[in-house]
Amino acid sequence: MPKSYYLPTDDSGKASLLESLATQLPVYAELLDIPPADLTELRADAAAFRFNLTVLSLIQNSSKQWTAHKNLLRDSDTGGPVPPYPPLVELPGTPPAEVPKGIIPRLTRLVARIKSSRNYTDAVGQALGLVGSIKSIDPSSWKPELTATLEANHPHIGWTKGDADSLEIIVDRSDDKGFVPLTITTSTRYADTSPIPTHAALWHYKGIYRLKDEQVGQWSNVQSIAVGG
């Protein structure tokens, strides 16, 4: 089954990965041919990024307090007790050494070198936190979202492929035939090149994902577009 990308999408997750790798990688450094300089750089990056996130969180919280204080001073009725100023932000200890910009690009390059080592295994990757979790795919819940635009006088049907193999599209051309098969396509920008009527008409499209040559999930909502006239 497919696995998710090892690198978290949020800053907190990235900071945790940096810290975990800085702690665990020295155990495997000799096995993976990682020089001491890279370990030192990784530890510095982990410390700097975590410190930055911690200070940022304190500043954001302080900003909320100062905004509330400002609104209280500005809008409250006169009289009453004088609200004290919120406390200023204090740094959480001594700042770590400054590091060059590009912490995450350095991390991904290091991980690429680790994974290209002849001694790298999935077990090592698991221990270092560099193997993504298994993605659970439930095709029964899939439902495509279609877009319909008119380009060069023909409808173009857009959709997002995701993990599907293709999209089956049906069309109702307001000709009393109802929905009829149109195509099965892998193009996420399908052009309906059928002849355009001389009179104004409304064409309606629906789609359903296909996986391994079978329909999966639910039909999309109807997407309509005016043609002809």
C-alpha positions as CSV (number, residue, x, y, z in Angstrom):
1,M,0.0,0.0,0.0
2,P,1.2,3.6,-0.7
3,K,2.8,5.5,2.1
4,S,2.6,9.2,3.0
5,Y,5.6,11.5,2.7
6,Y,7.9,11.3,5.7
7,L,8.1,15.1,6.1
8,P,5.2,16.6,8.2
9,T,3.3,19.5,6.6
10,D,3.1,21.6,9.8
11,D,6.0,23.5,11.5
12,S,5.6,21.7,14.8
13,G,5.9,18.4,13.0
14,K,9.0,19.5,11.1
15,A,10.6,20.7,14.4
16,S,9.9,17.4,16.0
17,L,11.4,15.5,13.1
18,L,14.5,17.6,13.2
19,E,14.9,17.0,17.0
20,S,14.2,13.3,16.7
21,L,16.7,12.9,13.8
22,A,19.3,15.0,15.6
23,T,19.0,12.5,18.6
24,Q,18.8,9.2,16.6
25,L,21.1,9.8,13.7
26,P,24.4,9.7,15.6
27,V,23.6,6.0,16.4
28,Y,23.6,5.2,12.7
29,A,26.0,7.9,11.4
30,E,29.0,5.5,10.9
31,L,26.7,2.9,9.2
32,L,25.3,5.5,6.8
33,D,28.6,7.4,6.2
34,I,27.3,10.6,7.8
35,P,30.2,12.9,8.8
36,P,30.3,14.6,12.2
37,A,29.9,18.0,10.6
38,D,26.5,17.1,9.3
39,L,25.4,15.9,12.7
40,T,26.6,19.2,14.2
41,E,24.7,21.2,11.5
42,L,21.5,19.1,12.1
43,R,21.6,19.7,15.9
44,A,22.1,23.4,15.3
45,D,19.2,23.5,12.9
46,A,16.9,21.6,15.2
47,A,17.7,23.9,18.1
48,A,17.3,27.1,16.1
49,F,14.0,26.1,14.5
50,R,12.5,25.0,17.8
51,F,13.6,28.2,19.5
52,N,12.1,30.2,16.6
53,L,8.7,28.4,16.9
54,T,8.6,28.8,20.7
55,V,9.3,32.6,20.5
56,L,6.8,33.0,17.7
57,S,4.1,31.3,19.8
58,L,4.9,33.6,22.7
59,I,4.7,36.6,20.5
60,Q,1.4,35.5,18.9
61,N,-0.1,35.0,22.4
62,S,1.2,38.3,23.5
63,S,-0.2,40.0,20.4
64,K,-3.7,38.7,21.3
65,Q,-3.4,40.1,24.8
66,W,-2.2,43.5,23.6
67,T,-5.0,43.5,20.9
68,A,-7.6,42.8,23.6
69,H,-6.0,45.5,25.9
70,K,-6.1,48.0,23.0
71,N,-9.7,47.3,22.3
72,L,-10.6,47.6,26.0
73,L,-8.9,51.0,26.2
74,R,-10.5,52.2,23.0
75,D,-14.1,51.0,23.3
76,S,-15.0,50.6,27.0
77,D,-17.1,53.1,28.9
78,T,-15.1,55.7,30.8
79,G,-14.4,55.2,34.5
80,G,-13.7,52.1,36.4
81,P,-10.4,50.4,37.2
82,V,-7.4,51.1,34.9
83,P,-6.5,47.9,33.0
84,P,-2.8,47.0,33.4
85,Y,-0.6,46.6,30.4
86,P,0.0,43.0,29.4
87,P,3.5,41.7,30.2
88,L,6.1,41.9,27.5
89,V,7.5,38.7,25.9
90,E,10.6,37.3,27.6
91,L,12.8,35.0,25.6
92,P,12.8,31.4,26.9
93,G,16.5,31.2,27.8
94,T,19.5,32.0,25.8
95,P,19.0,31.9,22.0
96,P,20.9,29.1,20.3
97,A,23.5,29.9,17.7
98,E,22.2,31.4,14.5
99,V,22.1,29.1,11.4
100,P,21.9,29.8,7.7
101,K,18.5,30.0,6.1
102,G,17.2,26.9,4.4
103,I,16.8,24.5,7.3
104,I,14.2,22.2,5.6
105,P,16.1,22.1,2.3
106,R,19.1,21.0,4.2
107,L,17.1,18.4,6.0
108,T,15.6,16.9,2.8
109,R,19.0,16.8,1.2
110,L,20.4,15.0,4.2
111,V,17.5,12.5,4.2
112,A,18.1,11.9,0.5
113,R,21.7,11.0,1.2
114,I,20.7,8.8,4.1
115,K,18.2,6.9,1.9
116,S,20.8,6.5,-0.9
117,S,23.3,4.8,1.4
118,R,24.0,1.2,0.5
119,N,23.4,0.3,4.2
120,Y,20.0,2.0,4.5
121,T,17.1,-0.3,5.2
122,D,13.4,0.3,6.0
123,A,14.2,-0.7,9.6
124,V,16.8,2.1,9.8
125,G,14.3,4.5,8.2
126,Q,11.7,3.5,10.7
127,A,14.1,4.1,13.6
128,L,15.0,7.5,12.2
129,G,11.4,8.5,11.6
130,L,12.0,8.8,7.8
131,V,9.3,6.3,6.7
132,G,5.8,7.7,6.1
133,S,2.7,6.0,7.5
134,I,0.7,3.7,5.3
135,K,-2.1,5.6,3.5
136,S,-5.5,4.0,3.9
137,I,-7.4,4.3,0.6
138,D,-11.2,4.0,0.7
139,P,-12.4,4.4,-2.9
140,S,-16.0,4.1,-1.7
141,S,-15.9,7.6,-0.4
142,W,-14.5,9.2,-3.5
143,K,-16.6,11.8,-5.2
144,P,-15.1,13.9,-8.0
145,E,-15.7,17.7,-8.3
146,L,-16.2,18.8,-11.8
147,T,-15.7,22.2,-13.4
148,A,-17.1,23.3,-16.8
149,T,-15.8,26.1,-18.8
150,L,-16.3,27.2,-22.4
151,E,-13.2,27.4,-24.5
152,A,-13.0,27.8,-28.3
153,N,-16.8,27.3,-28.2
154,H,-16.6,23.9,-26.6
155,P,-17.1,22.7,-23.0
156,H,-14.0,21.7,-21.1
157,I,-14.5,19.5,-18.1
158,G,-11.9,19.8,-15.3
159,W,-11.4,17.4,-12.4
160,T,-8.8,16.3,-9.9
161,K,-7.3,12.9,-10.4
162,G,-6.1,12.0,-6.9
163,D,-5.5,8.3,-6.6
164,A,-8.0,7.3,-9.3
165,D,-7.0,5.8,-12.6
166,S,-9.5,7.7,-14.7
167,L,-12.8,9.5,-14.8
168,E,-16.0,8.3,-16.5
169,I,-18.1,11.2,-17.8
170,I,-21.8,11.2,-18.9
171,V,-23.7,14.0,-20.5
172,D,-27.2,15.2,-20.9
173,R,-27.5,17.6,-23.9
174,S,-31.1,18.6,-23.1
175,D,-32.3,16.5,-26.1
176,D,-34.8,14.3,-24.2
177,K,-32.2,11.4,-24.2
178,G,-31.2,12.0,-20.6
179,F,-27.6,11.2,-19.5
180,V,-25.7,9.1,-22.0
181,P,-22.0,7.9,-21.9
182,L,-19.5,10.5,-23.1
183,T,-16.0,9.2,-22.4
184,I,-13.6,7.6,-20.0
185,T,-10.6,9.9,-19.7
186,T,-7.3,10.2,-17.9
187,S,-6.9,13.9,-18.9
188,T,-7.9,16.2,-16.1
189,R,-8.9,18.8,-18.6
190,Y,-11.3,17.0,-21.1
191,A,-12.6,18.9,-24.1
192,D,-16.0,17.9,-25.4
193,T,-15.7,18.4,-29.1
194,S,-19.2,17.2,-30.0
195,P,-21.0,19.5,-32.5
196,I,-22.4,22.6,-30.9
197,P,-26.1,23.2,-31.6
198,T,-27.2,26.3,-33.5
199,H,-29.8,27.1,-30.9
200,A,-29.0,27.8,-27.2
201,A,-28.9,24.8,-25.0
202,L,-27.8,23.7,-21.5
203,W,-25.5,20.7,-21.4
204,H,-25.2,18.8,-18.1
205,Y,-22.2,16.7,-17.0
206,K,-21.6,14.1,-14.3
207,G,-18.5,12.0,-13.6
208,I,-17.5,9.1,-11.5
209,Y,-14.0,7.9,-10.7
210,R,-12.6,4.6,-12.0
211,L,-10.0,2.4,-10.5
212,K,-8.7,-0.8,-12.1
213,D,-11.3,-0.5,-14.9
214,E,-14.3,-0.3,-12.4
215,Q,-16.5,2.5,-11.2
216,V,-15.7,3.5,-7.6
217,G,-17.2,6.0,-5.2
218,Q,-20.1,8.3,-5.9
219,W,-21.2,10.3,-8.9
220,S,-20.3,13.9,-8.9
221,N,-22.8,16.7,-8.6
222,V,-24.2,17.8,-12.0
223,Q,-22.1,20.5,-13.7
224,S,-24.0,22.5,-16.3
225,I,-22.9,24.9,-19.0
226,A,-24.7,26.9,-21.7
227,V,-23.7,26.2,-25.3
228,G,-24.8,27.3,-28.8
229,G,-27.2,30.1,-29.7
